Structure formats: C-alpha cells, structure tokens
Amino acid sequence: MLLWPASETRVATIVSRLDSIVPVYQFSEFHDTTINAPAGRTYRAICAVTSDEIVLLHTLTWIRRFGRPGPPGVLNPPGRQPFCEVALRSGFYRLADDPGQEMVLGTFLAAPEAARSHPPEAITATTFAGVRAPGFGIVVMNFRLQPLAHNRTLLSTETRVFATDITTRRLFTPYWRLIYPGSAIIRASWLRAIKRRAEATN
C-alpha cells in the first residue's frame, strides 16, 4: 500500500494562486472551516497563531523527528512564536500574499545538487511554477478565504506535492503516506486555532 503508484492530477480551471503555482501534482490534502469573522480579520489570524495554539503540533513533530533534539524549525517549533514565522525561517517561502483572499507558502523537498549549489537570487511563485527538471520535489500549501457574509468566512487550506520525475515520485510516495495522518491533524488543528483567534475579537 505504501508503494502503490501515485496518480497525477491536473487542474482544469485556474481559480486560485495555488492553482497557478502548482497546476499539476501527485499528492494533496484539503481542509476547511467556517469562521464567524470577516475575511480581513481571519487573514490576520493565520500568521498570528503560535505553535502552542496548534493542538498536538509539538507531539506530532516530536514523533516526526523520532524524539531527537533539533534546531528551531517546523519540526521543532518554538512554542510562543507564530508558526508562519517559524516556517519562513526554516526553508519555506511566501509565494503569494493577497490580504483577505489567499496566502501561499512553499518549500523544496528535493532538488538536484546543481540547483542546491547555485540557487536563483530570488525564489518566488514563478520559480516554483517553473520547476520541471528531473530531481525536484516541491510542496506548496495555501490558505484561501471566501467571504460568505459580512461576518462569516470560509477558510480552506490545501497542500500539494509535485515530483518532477518518476524516481523522485517513487522515493516520496511511502514517506507521504506515512506522514499524511499526522499532517492532516496539524492542518485541521491549525484551522481551529485560526478560528479561535479570529472569533475571539468579535
């Protein structure tokens, strides 16, 4: 089951910044929640949430690193710091930032030695959208907001993984299937923490 081949998904119609950056992918997960707060306040809450507010985050990241100590980062997040800031200091890039609408973050799971030795001066959404050469694996996630009424917002988060060649895809397939349950818990817990923050100021 862990090694079962991963199929490829292609976006039929571009409706989000995530779609334009990762229109083709092999792995994904999606979660959403309705928040009783306007989109602007909800958006500000996304990156205000600290690691301590995300239930089970510390436990699941401890399991991911097999209980070993490590430097501060997404697998060993400082408790009182906003989790977005931790991610952006540990290998993630902000690929889109449309206040009240959508935020997109991305990182490289794999890259050829030549690319690691000579990275581009600036890594942007265009960089990720243009990844096609063999040996690359990227993961990109978004938070998308859709106003439902003056004081209600549908907040969703989707994560997509794209491997550019069959070898990279085969290497990543068992890893994704092992970490998916914990990843899903973290994403859902992050949404709940955002909801609590956004609604607390009503």
C-alpha positions as CSV (number, residue, x, y, z in Angstrom):
1,M,0.0,0.0,0.0
2,L,2.8,2.4,0.9
3,L,4.4,1.8,-2.5
4,W,1.3,1.9,-4.6
5,P,1.9,4.2,-7.6
6,A,0.7,7.8,-7.2
7,S,-1.5,9.2,-9.9
8,E,-1.2,12.7,-11.3
9,T,-3.9,15.4,-11.0
10,R,-4.1,18.4,-13.4
11,V,-6.1,21.5,-12.6
12,A,-8.8,22.0,-15.2
13,T,-9.5,25.7,-14.4
14,I,-7.3,28.1,-12.5
15,V,-9.3,29.7,-9.7
16,S,-6.6,30.4,-7.1
17,R,-3.0,31.4,-6.7
18,L,-2.3,27.8,-5.7
19,D,-3.7,26.5,-9.0
20,S,-1.4,28.8,-10.9
21,I,1.7,27.8,-9.0
22,V,1.0,24.0,-8.8
23,P,-1.4,23.1,-11.6
24,V,0.0,19.5,-11.7
25,Y,0.6,17.4,-8.6
26,Q,0.6,13.8,-7.3
27,F,-0.3,14.2,-3.6
28,S,-2.6,16.6,-1.8
29,E,-4.8,17.2,1.2
30,F,-7.6,19.7,1.8
31,H,-9.4,21.0,4.9
32,D,-11.8,23.9,5.5
33,T,-13.8,25.5,8.2
34,T,-16.4,28.3,8.5
35,I,-15.4,31.2,10.7
36,N,-17.7,33.8,12.3
37,A,-15.4,36.7,11.4
38,P,-14.7,38.9,8.3
39,A,-12.1,37.8,5.9
40,G,-9.6,40.5,6.8
41,R,-9.6,39.6,10.5
42,T,-9.4,35.9,9.6
43,Y,-6.4,36.6,7.3
44,R,-4.5,38.4,10.1
45,A,-5.2,35.5,12.4
46,I,-3.5,32.9,10.1
47,C,0.1,34.0,10.8
48,A,-0.7,35.3,14.4
49,V,-1.3,31.7,15.6
50,T,1.6,30.4,17.7
51,S,2.9,26.9,17.7
52,D,1.4,26.4,21.2
53,E,-2.1,27.1,19.9
54,I,-2.0,24.3,17.4
55,V,-3.2,21.2,19.3
56,L,-0.8,18.2,19.1
57,L,1.7,20.1,16.9
58,H,4.6,19.5,19.4
59,T,3.7,15.8,19.9
60,L,3.4,15.1,16.2
61,T,6.6,16.9,15.2
62,W,8.4,15.1,18.1
63,I,7.3,11.8,16.5
64,R,8.4,13.0,13.0
65,R,11.9,13.7,14.3
66,F,11.9,10.4,16.3
67,G,12.3,12.3,19.6
68,R,15.7,13.7,18.7
69,P,16.5,17.3,19.5
70,G,17.0,19.7,16.7
71,P,17.3,23.3,15.8
72,P,14.2,25.5,15.9
73,G,12.1,24.9,12.8
74,V,8.8,23.4,11.6
75,L,9.8,20.0,13.1
76,N,10.8,21.6,16.4
77,P,8.8,24.8,16.6
78,P,9.3,27.3,19.5
79,G,6.0,27.4,21.4
80,R,5.3,31.1,21.6
81,Q,6.3,32.1,18.2
82,P,3.9,32.5,15.3
83,F,4.1,29.2,13.3
84,C,4.2,31.1,10.0
85,E,7.3,32.9,11.0
86,V,8.9,29.6,12.1
87,A,8.2,28.1,8.7
88,L,9.5,31.1,6.8
89,R,12.8,30.9,8.8
90,S,13.2,27.2,8.1
91,G,13.1,26.7,4.4
92,F,9.6,27.9,3.4
93,Y,9.0,30.8,1.0
94,R,6.0,33.1,0.9
95,L,4.8,32.7,-2.7
96,A,1.7,34.8,-2.6
97,D,0.2,37.2,-0.2
98,D,-3.2,38.6,-1.1
99,P,-4.6,40.0,2.2
100,G,-8.2,38.8,2.8
101,Q,-8.0,36.4,-0.1
102,E,-5.1,33.9,-0.2
103,M,-1.7,33.2,1.2
104,V,0.6,30.6,-0.4
105,L,3.8,29.1,1.2
106,G,6.1,26.6,-0.4
107,T,9.4,24.7,0.1
108,F,11.6,22.2,-1.7
109,L,11.5,18.6,-0.7
110,A,14.2,17.6,-3.2
111,A,16.5,19.3,-5.6
112,P,19.5,18.3,-7.8
113,E,22.9,19.1,-6.4
114,A,23.5,21.7,-9.1
115,A,20.3,23.6,-8.1
116,R,21.2,23.5,-4.4
117,S,24.8,24.8,-5.2
118,H,23.6,27.6,-7.5
119,P,20.1,28.7,-6.3
120,P,18.5,31.7,-8.0
121,E,18.9,35.1,-6.4
122,A,15.2,35.3,-5.6
123,I,12.8,32.3,-5.1
124,T,9.3,33.3,-6.0
125,A,6.0,31.9,-7.2
126,T,7.4,31.9,-10.7
127,T,10.4,29.8,-9.5
128,F,8.0,27.1,-8.2
129,A,5.7,27.3,-11.1
130,G,8.6,26.7,-13.5
131,V,10.0,23.6,-11.7
132,R,10.1,20.9,-14.4
133,A,13.7,19.5,-14.5
134,P,14.2,16.0,-13.1
135,G,15.1,15.6,-9.4
136,F,12.8,18.2,-8.0
137,G,10.1,17.7,-5.4
138,I,8.1,20.7,-4.1
139,V,5.4,21.1,-1.5
140,V,3.1,24.1,-1.7
141,M,0.2,25.0,0.7
142,N,-2.3,27.8,0.8
143,F,-4.9,29.4,3.0
144,R,-7.8,30.7,0.9
145,L,-10.6,32.9,2.2
146,Q,-14.1,33.2,0.6
147,P,-16.5,35.6,2.3
148,L,-19.9,34.1,3.0
149,A,-21.5,37.2,4.5
150,H,-20.3,40.4,6.3
151,N,-19.1,38.4,9.3
152,R,-18.6,34.9,8.0
153,T,-15.7,33.5,6.1
154,L,-15.0,30.1,4.6
155,L,-11.3,29.4,5.3
156,S,-9.6,26.4,3.5
157,T,-6.1,25.1,3.3
158,E,-4.8,22.8,0.7
159,T,-1.3,21.2,0.4
160,R,0.0,19.9,-2.9
161,V,3.2,17.9,-3.7
162,F,4.7,17.7,-7.2
163,A,7.6,15.5,-8.1
164,T,9.1,16.2,-11.5
165,D,10.2,12.6,-12.4
166,I,9.3,9.0,-11.6
167,T,12.3,8.3,-9.4
168,T,11.6,11.3,-7.1
169,R,7.9,10.4,-7.0
170,R,8.7,6.8,-6.0
171,L,11.0,7.9,-3.3
172,F,8.5,10.3,-1.8
173,T,5.4,8.1,-2.1
174,P,5.9,6.0,1.0
175,Y,7.0,9.0,3.0
176,W,3.9,10.9,2.1
177,R,1.6,8.0,3.0
178,L,3.3,7.6,6.4
179,I,3.2,11.3,7.4
180,Y,-0.3,12.0,5.9
181,P,-2.4,11.2,9.1
182,G,-0.2,13.5,11.3
183,S,-0.1,16.2,8.6
184,A,-3.9,16.2,8.3
185,I,-4.2,16.5,12.1
186,I,-1.8,19.5,12.1
187,R,-3.6,21.3,9.3
188,A,-7.1,20.8,10.9
189,S,-5.7,21.9,14.3
190,W,-4.2,25.0,12.7
191,L,-7.6,25.9,11.2
192,R,-9.2,25.5,14.6
193,A,-6.6,27.8,16.2
194,I,-7.1,30.4,13.5
195,K,-10.9,30.2,14.1
196,R,-10.5,30.7,17.8
197,R,-8.3,33.7,17.3
198,A,-10.4,35.4,14.6
199,E,-13.7,34.8,16.6
200,A,-12.2,35.9,19.9
201,T,-12.2,39.5,18.8
202,N,-15.8,39.6,17.7
